[in-house]
Amino acid sequence: MSKVLESRSRFIKKRSIKCPVCKRNAHYLLAPFCSGRCRDINLGHWMTGNHHISIPCSKELLNIANDDVIAT
Ligand SMILES: [Zn+2]
């Protein structure tokens, strides 16, 4: 396992990240999901409109998001 994946695996275990679909422990390759099945279920919720962003995206929020992307 590469150092990046080892670090990711430790982070997920340390934080006890749970799958948002079934609440089992997240898999380090699929985090925050535990499996491809749960990842697909979540995507289906977004595609059918069951999940949505509840506030309009302002220029200020976009700038914060862009800063986060640049910083990582
Ligand atoms: Zn799951």
N, CA, C, O and the ligand as a Tripos MOL2 file, in Angstrom:
@<TRIPOS>MOLECULE
protein
  289   287    73     0     0
PROTEIN
NO_CHARGES

@<TRIPOS>ATOM
      1 N           0.8520   -1.1860    0.0000 N.3       1 MET1
      2 CA          0.0000    0.0000    0.0000 C.3       1 MET1
      3 C           0.8930    1.2430    0.0000 C.2       1 MET1
      4 O           1.8780    1.3020    0.7350 O.2       1 MET1
      5 N           0.5510    2.2210   -0.8150 N.am      2 SER2
      6 CA          1.3570    3.4350   -0.8890 C.3       2 SER2
      7 C           1.2240    4.2520    0.4050 C.2       2 SER2
      8 O           0.3020    4.0490    1.1940 O.2       2 SER2
      9 N           2.1630    5.1710    0.5970 N.am      3 LYS3
     10 CA          2.1180    6.0090    1.8070 C.3       3 LYS3
     11 C           0.8610    6.8600    1.8460 C.2       3 LYS3
     12 O           0.3000    7.0990    2.9160 O.2       3 LYS3
     13 N           0.4170    7.3200    0.6790 N.am      4 VAL4
     14 CA         -0.8020    8.1410    0.6220 C.3       4 VAL4
     15 C          -2.0030    7.3230    1.0860 C.2       4 VAL4
     16 O          -2.8190    7.8010    1.8740 O.2       4 VAL4
     17 N          -2.1090    6.0890    0.5930 N.am      5 LEU5
     18 CA         -3.2390    5.2460    0.9860 C.3       5 LEU5
     19 C          -3.1440    4.8420    2.4520 C.2       5 LEU5
     20 O          -4.1650    4.7620    3.1350 O.2       5 LEU5
     21 N          -1.9350    4.5870    2.9470 N.am      6 GLU6
     22 CA         -1.7610    4.2620    4.3650 C.3       6 GLU6
     23 C          -2.2050    5.4350    5.2270 C.2       6 GLU6
     24 O          -2.8860    5.2490    6.2350 O.2       6 GLU6
     25 N          -1.8210    6.6360    4.8290 N.am      7 SER7
     26 CA         -2.2090    7.8320    5.5720 C.3       7 SER7
     27 C          -3.7210    8.0180    5.5500 C.2       7 SER7
     28 O          -4.3290    8.3620    6.5640 O.2       7 SER7
     29 N          -4.3120    7.7910    4.4000 N.am      8 ARG8
     30 CA         -5.7670    7.9140    4.2620 C.3       8 ARG8
     31 C          -6.4810    6.8770    5.1310 C.2       8 ARG8
     32 O          -7.4750    7.1880    5.7870 O.2       8 ARG8
     33 N          -5.9750    5.6520    5.1310 N.am      9 SER9
     34 CA         -6.5580    4.5850    5.9300 C.3       9 SER9
     35 C          -6.4840    4.9320    7.4220 C.2       9 SER9
     36 O          -7.4620    4.7550    8.1480 O.2       9 SER9
     37 N          -5.3330    5.4230    7.8760 N.am     10 ARG10
     38 CA         -5.1830    5.8130    9.2930 C.3      10 ARG10
     39 C          -6.1510    6.9380    9.6510 C.2      10 ARG10
     40 O          -6.7670    6.9210   10.7160 O.2      10 ARG10
     41 N          -6.2800    7.9260    8.7430 N.am     11 PHE11
     42 CA         -7.1630    9.0660    8.9940 C.3      11 PHE11
     43 C          -8.6040    8.5880    9.1800 C.2      11 PHE11
     44 O          -9.2930    9.0160   10.1060 O.2      11 PHE11
     45 N          -9.0480    7.7030    8.2960 N.am     12 ILE12
     46 CA        -10.4290    7.2210    8.3460 C.3      12 ILE12
     47 C         -10.6780    6.4280    9.6270 C.2      12 ILE12
     48 O         -11.7220    6.5820   10.2600 O.2      12 ILE12
     49 N          -9.7150    5.5750   10.0140 N.am     13 LYS13
     50 CA         -9.8780    4.7910   11.2430 C.3      13 LYS13
     51 C          -9.8530    5.6880   12.4740 C.2      13 LYS13
     52 O         -10.6400    5.5040   13.4020 O.2      13 LYS13
     53 N          -8.9300    6.6730   12.4750 N.am     14 LYS14
     54 CA         -8.7900    7.5640   13.6290 C.3      14 LYS14
     55 C         -10.0630    8.3830   13.8390 C.2      14 LYS14
     56 O         -10.5030    8.5710   14.9730 O.2      14 LYS14
     57 N         -10.6430    8.8620   12.7650 N.am     15 ARG15
     58 CA        -11.8470    9.6900   12.8650 C.3      15 ARG15
     59 C         -13.1260    8.8680   12.9390 C.2      15 ARG15
     60 O         -14.2040    9.4320   13.1290 O.2      15 ARG15
     61 N         -13.0340    7.5530   12.7950 N.am     16 SER16
     62 CA        -14.1980    6.6630   12.8030 C.3      16 SER16
     63 C         -15.2640    7.1560   11.8150 C.2      16 SER16
     64 O         -16.4340    7.3010   12.1680 O.2      16 SER16
     65 N         -14.8390    7.4060   10.5810 N.am     17 ILE17
     66 CA        -15.7610    7.9010    9.5640 C.3      17 ILE17
     67 C         -16.7490    6.8000    9.1960 C.2      17 ILE17
     68 O         -16.3650    5.6780    8.8660 O.2      17 ILE17
     69 N         -18.0300    7.1520    9.2620 N.am     18 LYS18
     70 CA        -19.1010    6.1950    8.9870 C.3      18 LYS18
     71 C         -19.7320    6.4870    7.6330 C.2      18 LYS18
     72 O         -19.8560    7.6400    7.2210 O.2      18 LYS18
     73 N         -20.1180    5.4410    6.9660 N.am     19 CYS19
     74 CA        -20.7980    5.5440    5.6750 C.3      19 CYS19
     75 C         -22.1290    6.2910    5.8830 C.2      19 CYS19
     76 O         -22.9030    5.9270    6.7690 O.2      19 CYS19
     77 N         -22.4010    7.3260    5.0820 N.am     20 PRO20
     78 CA        -23.6470    8.0800    5.2640 C.3      20 PRO20
     79 C         -24.9000    7.2960    4.8690 C.2      20 PRO20
     80 O         -26.0150    7.7070    5.1900 O.2      20 PRO20
     81 N         -24.7230    6.1840    4.1840 N.am     21 VAL21
     82 CA        -25.8770    5.3880    3.7420 C.3      21 VAL21
     83 C         -26.2350    4.3330    4.7870 C.2      21 VAL21
     84 O         -27.3880    4.2430    5.2090 O.2      21 VAL21
     85 N         -25.2470    3.5300    5.2090 N.am     22 CYS22
     86 CA        -25.5620    2.3960    6.0970 C.3      22 CYS22
     87 C         -24.9230    2.5020    7.4820 C.2      22 CYS22
     88 O         -25.1960    1.6780    8.3550 O.2      22 CYS22
     89 N         -24.0740    3.5130    7.6860 N.am     23 LYS23
     90 CA        -23.4290    3.7950    8.9830 C.3      23 LYS23
     91 C         -22.3570    2.7820    9.3690 C.2      23 LYS23
     92 O         -21.9140    2.7870   10.5170 O.2      23 LYS23
     93 N         -21.9180    1.9040    8.4470 N.am     24 ARG24
     94 CA        -20.7800    1.0330    8.7430 C.3      24 ARG24
     95 C         -19.4990    1.8600    8.5680 C.2      24 ARG24
     96 O         -19.5410    2.9850    8.0690 O.2      24 ARG24
     97 N         -18.3590    1.2870    8.9880 N.am     25 ASN25
     98 CA        -17.0850    1.9950    8.8360 C.3      25 ASN25
     99 C         -16.7700    2.2190    7.3590 C.2      25 ASN25
    100 O         -16.9750    1.3310    6.5320 O.2      25 ASN25
    101 N         -16.2730    3.4040    7.0390 N.am     26 ALA26
    102 CA        -15.9150    3.7370    5.6610 C.3      26 ALA26
    103 C         -14.7020    2.9300    5.2100 C.2      26 ALA26
    104 O         -13.8250    2.6060    6.0100 O.2      26 ALA26
    105 N         -14.6650    2.6120    3.9270 N.am     27 HIS27
    106 CA        -13.5170    1.9270    3.3360 C.3      27 HIS27
    107 C         -12.5230    2.9820    2.8730 C.2      27 HIS27
    108 O         -12.9240    4.0100    2.3260 O.2      27 HIS27
    109 N         -11.2320    2.7410    3.0850 N.am     28 TYR28
    110 CA        -10.2480    3.8000    2.8030 C.3      28 TYR28
    111 C         -10.1910    4.1800    1.3230 C.2      28 TYR28
    112 O          -9.8100    5.3060    1.0000 O.2      28 TYR28
    113 N         -10.5550    3.2830    0.4270 N.am     29 LEU29
    114 CA        -10.5360    3.6190   -1.0000 C.3      29 LEU29
    115 C         -11.8320    4.2800   -1.4560 C.2      29 LEU29
    116 O         -11.8610    4.9270   -2.5030 O.2      29 LEU29
    117 N         -12.9060    4.1210   -0.6780 N.am     30 LEU30
    118 CA        -14.2190    4.6050   -1.1000 C.3      30 LEU30
    119 C         -14.7930    5.6650   -0.1740 C.2      30 LEU30
    120 O         -15.9390    6.0810   -0.3430 O.2      30 LEU30
    121 N         -14.0110    6.1070    0.8020 N.am     31 ALA31
    122 CA        -14.5040    7.0580    1.8020 C.3      31 ALA31
    123 C         -15.1550    8.2660    1.1320 C.2      31 ALA31
    124 O         -14.6450    8.7900    0.1410 O.2      31 ALA31
    125 N         -16.2760    8.6960    1.6770 N.am     32 PRO32
    126 CA        -16.8330    8.3350    2.9750 C.3      32 PRO32
    127 C         -17.7320    7.0990    2.9510 C.2      32 PRO32
    128 O         -18.4040    6.8100    3.9410 O.2      32 PRO32
    129 N         -17.7520    6.3750    1.8450 N.am     33 PHE33
    130 CA        -18.6410    5.2160    1.7500 C.3      33 PHE33
    131 C         -17.9210    3.9370    2.1520 C.2      33 PHE33
    132 O         -16.6910    3.8750    2.1680 O.2      33 PHE33
    133 N         -18.7230    2.9030    2.4810 N.am     34 CYS34
    134 CA        -18.1550    1.6180    2.8800 C.3      34 CYS34
    135 C         -17.9870    0.6990    1.6780 C.2      34 CYS34
    136 O         -17.1730   -0.2240    1.7060 O.2      34 CYS34
    137 N         -18.7570    0.9530    0.6210 N.am     35 SER35
    138 CA        -18.7490    0.0450   -0.5300 C.3      35 SER35
    139 C         -19.2050    0.7950   -1.7810 C.2      35 SER35
    140 O         -19.7670    1.8880   -1.7130 O.2      35 SER35
    141 N         -18.9420    0.1670   -2.9190 N.am     36 GLY36
    142 CA        -19.4240    0.7320   -4.1760 C.3      36 GLY36
    143 C         -20.9390    0.7690   -4.2320 C.2      36 GLY36
    144 O         -21.5250    1.6580   -4.8490 O.2      36 GLY36
    145 N         -21.5740   -0.2050   -3.5820 N.am     37 ARG37
    146 CA        -23.0370   -0.2400   -3.5560 C.3      37 ARG37
    147 C         -23.5990    1.0040   -2.8660 C.2      37 ARG37
    148 O         -24.5150    1.6440   -3.3810 O.2      37 ARG37
    149 N         -23.0430    1.3440   -1.6930 N.am     38 CYS38
    150 CA        -23.5280    2.5230   -0.9650 C.3      38 CYS38
    151 C         -23.1930    3.8100   -1.7300 C.2      38 CYS38
    152 O         -23.9800    4.7570   -1.7330 O.2      38 CYS38
    153 N         -22.0200    3.8370   -2.3800 N.am     39 ARG39
    154 CA        -21.6640    5.0050   -3.1980 C.3      39 ARG39
    155 C         -22.6910    5.1990   -4.3180 C.2      39 ARG39
    156 O         -23.1120    6.3230   -4.5910 O.2      39 ARG39
    157 N         -23.0900    4.1060   -4.9610 N.am     40 ASP40
    158 CA        -24.0690    4.1890   -6.0450 C.3      40 ASP40
    159 C         -25.4520    4.5910   -5.5230 C.2      40 ASP40
    160 O         -26.1690    5.3490   -6.1760 O.2      40 ASP40
    161 N         -25.8210    4.0830   -4.3490 N.am     41 ILE41
    162 CA        -27.1090    4.4540   -3.7440 C.3      41 ILE41
    163 C         -27.1300    5.9660   -3.4890 C.2      41 ILE41
    164 O         -28.1200    6.6360   -3.7840 O.2      41 ILE41
    165 N         -26.0380    6.4940   -2.9430 N.am     42 ASN42
    166 CA        -25.9480    7.9310   -2.6690 C.3      42 ASN42
    167 C         -26.0290    8.7330   -3.9630 C.2      42 ASN42
    168 O         -26.7310    9.7430   -4.0180 O.2      42 ASN42
    169 N         -25.3210    8.2970   -5.0050 N.am     43 LEU43
    170 CA        -25.3840    8.9870   -6.2940 C.3      43 LEU43
    171 C         -26.8190    8.9960   -6.8230 C.2      43 LEU43
    172 O         -27.2830    9.9960   -7.3700 O.2      43 LEU43
    173 N         -27.5090    7.8770   -6.6540 N.am     44 GLY44
    174 CA        -28.9070    7.8040   -7.0790 C.3      44 GLY44
    175 C         -29.7750    8.8240   -6.3680 C.2      44 GLY44
    176 O         -30.6800    9.4010   -6.9710 O.2      44 GLY44
    177 N         -29.5010    9.0560   -5.0630 N.am     45 HIS45
    178 CA        -30.2640   10.0630   -4.3190 C.3      45 HIS45
    179 C         -30.0530   11.4570   -4.9190 C.2      45 HIS45
    180 O         -30.9950   12.2400   -5.0330 O.2      45 HIS45
    181 N         -28.7990   11.7590   -5.3040 N.am     46 TRP46
    182 CA        -28.5180   13.0640   -5.9150 C.3      46 TRP46
    183 C         -29.2110   13.1740   -7.2710 C.2      46 TRP46
    184 O         -29.7740   14.2150   -7.6090 O.2      46 TRP46
    185 N         -29.1630   12.0950   -8.0380 N.am     47 MET47
    186 CA        -29.6990   12.1430   -9.4050 C.3      47 MET47
    187 C         -31.2180   12.2200   -9.4400 C.2      47 MET47
    188 O         -31.7920   12.7480  -10.3930 O.2      47 MET47
    189 N         -31.8680   11.6990   -8.4150 N.am     48 THR48
    190 CA        -33.3270   11.7470   -8.3810 C.3      48 THR48
    191 C         -33.8600   12.9540   -7.6110 C.2      48 THR48
    192 O         -35.0730   13.1370   -7.5110 O.2      48 THR48
    193 N         -32.9670   13.7740   -7.0700 N.am     49 GLY49
    194 CA        -33.3910   14.9860   -6.3800 C.3      49 GLY49
    195 C         -33.6790   14.7990   -4.9100 C.2      49 GLY49
    196 O         -34.1350   15.7360   -4.2540 O.2      49 GLY49
    197 N         -33.4250   13.6030   -4.3610 N.am     50 ASN50
    198 CA        -33.6320   13.3890   -2.9260 C.3      50 ASN50
    199 C         -32.5720   14.1170   -2.0970 C.2      50 ASN50
    200 O         -32.8360   14.5080   -0.9610 O.2      50 ASN50
    201 N         -31.3910   14.2980   -2.6520 N.am     51 HIS51
    202 CA        -30.3420   15.1080   -2.0230 C.3      51 HIS51
    203 C         -30.1920   16.3820   -2.8430 C.2      51 HIS51
    204 O         -30.2170   16.3370   -4.0730 O.2      51 HIS51
    205 N         -30.0390   17.4940   -2.1800 N.am     52 HIS52
    206 CA        -29.8330   18.7440   -2.8910 C.3      52 HIS52
    207 C         -29.1280   19.7390   -1.9610 C.2      52 HIS52
    208 O         -29.1240   19.5810   -0.7410 O.2      52 HIS52
    209 N         -28.5360   20.7630   -2.5720 N.am     53 ILE53
    210 CA        -27.9060   21.8340   -1.8000 C.3      53 ILE53
    211 C         -28.9880   22.8460   -1.4790 C.2      53 ILE53
    212 O         -29.6810   23.3290   -2.3740 O.2      53 ILE53
    213 N         -29.1330   23.1680   -0.1950 N.am     54 SER54
    214 CA        -30.3000   23.9210    0.2430 C.3      54 SER54
    215 C         -30.1570   25.4350    0.1490 C.2      54 SER54
    216 O         -31.1490   26.1520    0.2770 O.2      54 SER54
    217 N         -28.9450   25.9320   -0.0710 N.am     55 ILE55
    218 CA        -28.7950   27.3820   -0.1630 C.3      55 ILE55
    219 C         -28.1810   27.7370   -1.5170 C.2      55 ILE55
    220 O         -27.4090   26.9560   -2.0730 O.2      55 ILE55
    221 N         -28.5260   28.9210   -2.0520 N.am     56 PRO56
    222 CA        -27.9040   29.3420   -3.3050 C.3      56 PRO56
    223 C         -26.4030   29.5250   -3.1130 C.2      56 PRO56
    224 O         -25.9540   29.9110   -2.0340 O.2      56 PRO56
    225 N         -25.6390   29.2530   -4.1470 N.am     57 CYS57
    226 CA        -24.1910   29.3710   -4.0740 C.3      57 CYS57
    227 C         -23.7810   30.8080   -4.4130 C.2      57 CYS57
    228 O         -23.9050   31.2420   -5.5580 O.2      57 CYS57
    229 N         -23.2950   31.5380   -3.4080 N.am     58 SER58
    230 CA        -22.8840   32.9230   -3.6090 C.3      58 SER58
    231 C         -21.4530   32.9930   -4.1290 C.2      58 SER58
    232 O         -20.7310   31.9970   -4.0910 O.2      58 SER58
    233 N         -21.0380   34.1640   -4.6150 N.am     59 LYS59
    234 CA        -19.6580   34.3510   -5.0620 C.3      59 LYS59
    235 C         -18.6910   34.1030   -3.9070 C.2      59 LYS59
    236 O         -17.6130   33.5440   -4.1040 O.2      59 LYS59
    237 N         -19.0830   34.5250   -2.6890 N.am     60 GLU60
    238 CA        -18.2200   34.3370   -1.5240 C.3      60 GLU60
    239 C         -17.9720   32.8490   -1.2720 C.2      60 GLU60
    240 O         -16.8370   32.4460   -1.0150 O.2      60 GLU60
    241 N         -19.0330   32.0260   -1.3440 N.am     61 LEU61
    242 CA        -18.8690   30.5840   -1.1330 C.3      61 LEU61
    243 C         -18.0090   29.9630   -2.2230 C.2      61 LEU61
    244 O         -17.1820   29.0930   -1.9490 O.2      61 LEU61
    245 N         -18.2050   30.4130   -3.4670 N.am     62 LEU62
    246 CA        -17.3820   29.8890   -4.5580 C.3      62 LEU62
    247 C         -15.9100   30.2140   -4.3370 C.2      62 LEU62
    248 O         -15.0440   29.3780   -4.5950 O.2      62 LEU62
    249 N         -15.6210   31.4310   -3.8570 N.am     63 ASN63
    250 CA        -14.2400   31.8120   -3.5920 C.3      63 ASN63
    251 C         -13.6310   30.9520   -2.4950 C.2      63 ASN63
    252 O         -12.4690   30.5540   -2.5870 O.2      63 ASN63
    253 N         -14.4160   30.6610   -1.4470 N.am     64 ILE64
    254 CA        -13.9250   29.8020   -0.3690 C.3      64 ILE64
    255 C         -13.6290   28.4100   -0.9170 C.2      64 ILE64
    256 O         -12.5890   27.8290   -0.6040 O.2      64 ILE64
    257 N         -14.5430   27.8670   -1.7410 N.am     65 ALA65
    258 CA        -14.3430   26.5420   -2.3150 C.3      65 ALA65
    259 C         -13.1010   26.5270   -3.1920 C.2      65 ALA65
    260 O         -12.3090   25.5870   -3.1230 O.2      65 ALA65
    261 N         -12.9200   27.5470   -4.0100 N.am     66 ASN66
    262 CA        -11.7500   27.6080   -4.8870 C.3      66 ASN66
    263 C         -10.4660   27.7030   -4.0810 C.2      66 ASN66
    264 O          -9.4680   27.0730   -4.4310 O.2      66 ASN66
    265 N         -10.4790   28.4860   -3.0010 N.am     67 ASP67
    266 CA         -9.2950   28.5890   -2.1390 C.3      67 ASP67
    267 C          -8.9410   27.2440   -1.5440 C.2      67 ASP67
    268 O          -7.7630   26.9000   -1.4460 O.2      67 ASP67
    269 N          -9.9690   26.4580   -1.1360 N.am     68 ASP68
    270 CA         -9.7230   25.1380   -0.5640 C.3      68 ASP68
    271 C          -9.0800   24.2170   -1.5880 C.2      68 ASP68
    272 O          -8.1790   23.4480   -1.2540 O.2      68 ASP68
    273 N          -9.5390   24.2910   -2.8350 N.am     69 VAL69
    274 CA         -8.9960   23.4310   -3.8780 C.3      69 VAL69
    275 C          -7.5450   23.7850   -4.1490 C.2      69 VAL69
    276 O          -6.7020   22.9040   -4.3150 O.2      69 VAL69
    277 N          -7.2600   25.0700   -4.1920 N.am     70 ILE70
    278 CA         -5.8970   25.5240   -4.4650 C.3      70 ILE70
    279 C          -4.9700   25.1500   -3.3090 C.2      70 ILE70
    280 O          -3.8110   24.8020   -3.5300 O.2      70 ILE70
    281 N          -5.4790   25.2220   -2.0740 N.am     71 ALA71
    282 CA         -4.6420   24.9430   -0.9080 C.3      71 ALA71
    283 C          -4.2970   23.4680   -0.7600 C.2      71 ALA71
    284 O          -3.3190   23.1330   -0.0930 O.2      71 ALA71
    285 N          -5.0820   22.5750   -1.3700 N.am     72 THR72
    286 CA         -4.8170   21.1360   -1.1720 C.3      72 THR72
    287 C          -3.9310   20.5590   -2.2350 C.2      72 THR72
    288 O          -3.6220   19.3680   -2.2030 O.2      72 THR72
    289 ZN        -22.4620    1.7840    3.4580 Zn       73 ZN73
@<TRIPOS>BOND
     1     1     2 1
     2     2     3 1
     3     3     4 2
     4     3     5 am
     5     5     6 1
     6     6     7 1
     7     7     8 2
     8     7     9 am
     9     9    10 1
    10    10    11 1
    11    11    12 2
    12    11    13 am
    13    13    14 1
    14    14    15 1
    15    15    16 2
    16    15    17 am
    17    17    18 1
    18    18    19 1
    19    19    20 2
    20    19    21 am
    21    21    22 1
    22    22    23 1
    23    23    24 2
    24    23    25 am
    25    25    26 1
    26    26    27 1
    27    27    28 2
    28    27    29 am
    29    29    30 1
    30    30    31 1
    31    31    32 2
    32    31    33 am
    33    33    34 1
    34    34    35 1
    35    35    36 2
    36    35    37 am
    37    37    38 1
    38    38    39 1
    39    39    40 2
    40    39    41 am
    41    41    42 1
    42    42    43 1
    43    43    44 2
    44    43    45 am
    45    45    46 1
    46    46    47 1
    47    47    48 2
    48    47    49 am
    49    49    50 1
    50    50    51 1
    51    51    52 2
    52    51    53 am
    53    53    54 1
    54    54    55 1
    55    55    56 2
    56    55    57 am
    57    57    58 1
    58    58    59 1
    59    59    60 2
    60    59    61 am
    61    61    62 1
    62    62    63 1
    63    63    64 2
    64    63    65 am
    65    65    66 1
    66    66    67 1
    67    67    68 2
    68    67    69 am
    69    69    70 1
    70    70    71 1
    71    71    72 2
    72    71    73 am
    73    73    74 1
    74    74    75 1
    75    75    76 2
    76    75    77 am
    77    77    78 1
    78    78    79 1
    79    79    80 2
    80    79    81 am
    81    81    82 1
    82    82    83 1
    83    83    84 2
    84    83    85 am
    85    85    86 1
    86    86    87 1
    87    87    88 2
    88    87    89 am
    89    89    90 1
    90    90    91 1
    91    91    92 2
    92    91    93 am
    93    93    94 1
    94    94    95 1
    95    95    96 2
    96    95    97 am
    97    97    98 1
    98    98    99 1
    99    99   100 2
   100    99   101 am
   101   101   102 1
   102   102   103 1
   103   103   104 2
   104   103   105 am
   105   105   106 1
   106   106   107 1
   107   107   108 2
   108   107   109 am
   109   109   110 1
   110   110   111 1
   111   111   112 2
   112   111   113 am
   113   113   114 1
   114   114   115 1
   115   115   116 2
   116   115   117 am
   117   117   118 1
   118   118   119 1
   119   119   120 2
   120   119   121 am
   121   121   122 1
   122   122   123 1
   123   123   124 2
   124   123   125 am
   125   125   126 1
   126   126   127 1
   127   127   128 2
   128   127   129 am
   129   129   130 1
   130   130   131 1
   131   131   132 2
   132   131   133 am
   133   133   134 1
   134   134   135 1
   135   135   136 2
   136   135   137 am
   137   137   138 1
   138   138   139 1
   139   139   140 2
   140   139   141 am
   141   141   142 1
   142   142   143 1
   143   143   144 2
   144   143   145 am
   145   145   146 1
   146   146   147 1
   147   147   148 2
   148   147   149 am
   149   149   150 1
   150   150   151 1
   151   151   152 2
   152   151   153 am
   153   153   154 1
   154   154   155 1
   155   155   156 2
   156   155   157 am
   157   157   158 1
   158   158   159 1
   159   159   160 2
   160   159   161 am
   161   161   162 1
   162   162   163 1
   163   163   164 2
   164   163   165 am
   165   165   166 1
   166   166   167 1
   167   167   168 2
   168   167   169 am
   169   169   170 1
   170   170   171 1
   171   171   172 2
   172   171   173 am
   173   173   174 1
   174   174   175 1
   175   175   176 2
   176   175   177 am
   177   177   178 1
   178   178   179 1
   179   179   180 2
   180   179   181 am
   181   181   182 1
   182   182   183 1
   183   183   184 2
   184   183   185 am
   185   185   186 1
   186   186   187 1
   187   187   188 2
   188   187   189 am
   189   189   190 1
   190   190   191 1
   191   191   192 2
   192   191   193 am
   193   193   194 1
   194   194   195 1
   195   195   196 2
   196   195   197 am
   197   197   198 1
   198   198   199 1
   199   199   200 2
   200   199   201 am
   201   201   202 1
   202   202   203 1
   203   203   204 2
   204   203   205 am
   205   205   206 1
   206   206   207 1
   207   207   208 2
   208   207   209 am
   209   209   210 1
   210   210   211 1
   211   211   212 2
   212   211   213 am
   213   213   214 1
   214   214   215 1
   215   215   216 2
   216   215   217 am
   217   217   218 1
   218   218   219 1
   219   219   220 2
   220   219   221 am
   221   221   222 1
   222   222   223 1
   223   223   224 2
   224   223   225 am
   225   225   226 1
   226   226   227 1
   227   227   228 2
   228   227   229 am
   229   229   230 1
   230   230   231 1
   231   231   232 2
   232   231   233 am
   233   233   234 1
   234   234   235 1
   235   235   236 2
   236   235   237 am
   237   237   238 1
   238   238   239 1
   239   239   240 2
   240   239   241 am
   241   241   242 1
   242   242   243 1
   243   243   244 2
   244   243   245 am
   245   245   246 1
   246   246   247 1
   247   247   248 2
   248   247   249 am
   249   249   250 1
   250   250   251 1
   251   251   252 2
   252   251   253 am
   253   253   254 1
   254   254   255 1
   255   255   256 2
   256   255   257 am
   257   257   258 1
   258   258   259 1
   259   259   260 2
   260   259   261 am
   261   261   262 1
   262   262   263 1
   263   263   264 2
   264   263   265 am
   265   265   266 1
   266   266   267 1
   267   267   268 2
   268   267   269 am
   269   269   270 1
   270   270   271 1
   271   271   272 2
   272   271   273 am
   273   273   274 1
   274   274   275 1
   275   275   276 2
   276   275   277 am
   277   277   278 1
   278   278   279 1
   279   279   280 2
   280   279   281 am
   281   281   282 1
   282   282   283 1
   283   283   284 2
   284   283   285 am
   285   285   286 1
   286   286   287 1
   287   287   288 2
@<TRIPOS>SUBSTRUCTURE
     1 MET1         2 RESIDUE 1 A MET
     2 SER2         6 RESIDUE 1 A SER
     3 LYS3        10 RESIDUE 1 A LYS
     4 VAL4        14 RESIDUE 1 A VAL
     5 LEU5        18 RESIDUE 1 A LEU
     6 GLU6        22 RESIDUE 1 A GLU
     7 SER7        26 RESIDUE 1 A SER
     8 ARG8        30 RESIDUE 1 A ARG
     9 SER9        34 RESIDUE 1 A SER
    10 ARG10       38 RESIDUE 1 A ARG
    11 PHE11       42 RESIDUE 1 A PHE
    12 ILE12       46 RESIDUE 1 A ILE
    13 LYS13       50 RESIDUE 1 A LYS
    14 LYS14       54 RESIDUE 1 A LYS
    15 ARG15       58 RESIDUE 1 A ARG
    16 SER16       62 RESIDUE 1 A SER
    17 ILE17       66 RESIDUE 1 A ILE
    18 LYS18       70 RESIDUE 1 A LYS
    19 CYS19       74 RESIDUE 1 A CYS
    20 PRO20       78 RESIDUE 1 A PRO
    21 VAL21       82 RESIDUE 1 A VAL
    22 CYS22       86 RESIDUE 1 A CYS
    23 LYS23       90 RESIDUE 1 A LYS
    24 ARG24       94 RESIDUE 1 A ARG
    25 ASN25       98 RESIDUE 1 A ASN
    26 ALA26      102 RESIDUE 1 A ALA
    27 HIS27      106 RESIDUE 1 A HIS
    28 TYR28      110 RESIDUE 1 A TYR
    29 LEU29      114 RESIDUE 1 A LEU
    30 LEU30      118 RESIDUE 1 A LEU
    31 ALA31      122 RESIDUE 1 A ALA
    32 PRO32      126 RESIDUE 1 A PRO
    33 PHE33      130 RESIDUE 1 A PHE
    34 CYS34      134 RESIDUE 1 A CYS
    35 SER35      138 RESIDUE 1 A SER
    36 GLY36      142 RESIDUE 1 A GLY
    37 ARG37      146 RESIDUE 1 A ARG
    38 CYS38      150 RESIDUE 1 A CYS
    39 ARG39      154 RESIDUE 1 A ARG
    40 ASP40      158 RESIDUE 1 A ASP
    41 ILE41      162 RESIDUE 1 A ILE
    42 ASN42      166 RESIDUE 1 A ASN
    43 LEU43      170 RESIDUE 1 A LEU
    44 GLY44      174 RESIDUE 1 A GLY
    45 HIS45      178 RESIDUE 1 A HIS
    46 TRP46      182 RESIDUE 1 A TRP
    47 MET47      186 RESIDUE 1 A MET
    48 THR48      190 RESIDUE 1 A THR
    49 GLY49      194 RESIDUE 1 A GLY
    50 ASN50      198 RESIDUE 1 A ASN
    51 HIS51      202 RESIDUE 1 A HIS
    52 HIS52      206 RESIDUE 1 A HIS
    53 ILE53      210 RESIDUE 1 A ILE
    54 SER54      214 RESIDUE 1 A SER
    55 ILE55      218 RESIDUE 1 A ILE
    56 PRO56      222 RESIDUE 1 A PRO
    57 CYS57      226 RESIDUE 1 A CYS
    58 SER58      230 RESIDUE 1 A SER
    59 LYS59      234 RESIDUE 1 A LYS
    60 GLU60      238 RESIDUE 1 A GLU
    61 LEU61      242 RESIDUE 1 A LEU
    62 LEU62      246 RESIDUE 1 A LEU
    63 ASN63      250 RESIDUE 1 A ASN
    64 ILE64      254 RESIDUE 1 A ILE
    65 ALA65      258 RESIDUE 1 A ALA
    66 ASN66      262 RESIDUE 1 A ASN
    67 ASP67      266 RESIDUE 1 A ASP
    68 ASP68      270 RESIDUE 1 A ASP
    69 VAL69      274 RESIDUE 1 A VAL
    70 ILE70      278 RESIDUE 1 A ILE
    71 ALA71      282 RESIDUE 1 A ALA
    72 THR72      286 RESIDUE 1 A THR
    73 ZN73       289 GROUP 0 **** ****
